Amino acid sequence: MAFESTEDICANLVSRVHTSLESEFYARRWGDAKTFETIPLISRFDFIKTPLSKRRYKNEEGLVKIVRSTSGMFLSELSISDIEKEEYGVRSARPMVYLSDTYDAMEKSLWCYEHDMVPLIGEKNAAISIVAARKYHIDSLITDAPSLRTLSPFLESMNEKLRSISILGSAFTLSEILLYRRFAQRVRLVLALPETGAFAAAEMSESPVFTPLPECILEYRDGLVLTKLRMLTTPIIRYSVGILVKELKHEGTFCTAFALY
């Protein structure tokens, strides 16, 4: 089988999207630009201004979420098959999903089900969630920093370490979350947005180094720019995620490793 370079995959994705009969969302923004290097960046503003029905490139069973941001609200959708391909957590026997956003919690729970795991889904009431986590004997956790804080009493009371904690977010305060290393054999920091899914990860350390997840490529244009190399319901192509990074390592124009400010 012939090897297909990242550049070739990008070109094929751009061609498929440009000629799609399902939506003109990207074609209208790209105009005459047809190569990956020349197409303009997009951002949340483009999603906010365009109804989901006008930027849907495939119709598959999926989950529609409300995304709330400082710029406004919009709808986002990931198909079940695309949720399965995400790398939100680490496989385990008894995972717990405990996230601030209800829609995100539903999506990450679907991810567990697609990988033959039955998750415990945390309640908004922290006390109830802590009692349930003890009874379920959870062995891993998919969470975010605010939710993790509320679980501290449970984590402090554990007799054994969890197999893993995956902390999802678009920014991390290391001075706050480093202390959670002692509660799990492995702690992952996962860069993710509700509308894009996960796109980079790092093992917890005092100086974590992030690398792109499979089928994700990152550029740096006054902030990270994400392309996911799958035909998503709304493809993510040169999407400005607005995250500033440092200590970049490159292969050509693509970032291969970086640290957060």
Secondary structure, DSSP 8 states (H G I E B T S, - for coil): -----HHHHHHHHHHHHHT-SS--HHHHHHTT--STTTS--B-HHHHHHS-GGGS-----SEEEEEEEETTEEEEEEEEHHHHHT---S---SSEEEE-SSHHHHHHHHHHHHHTT---EE--SSHHHHHHHHHHHT--EEEE-HHHHHHTHHHHHH-SS-BSEEEEEES---HHHHGGGGGGBS-EEEEEEETTTEEEEEEE-SSS--BEE-TTEEEEESSSEEEEESS--SS---SEE----EEEEEEETTEEEEEEE-
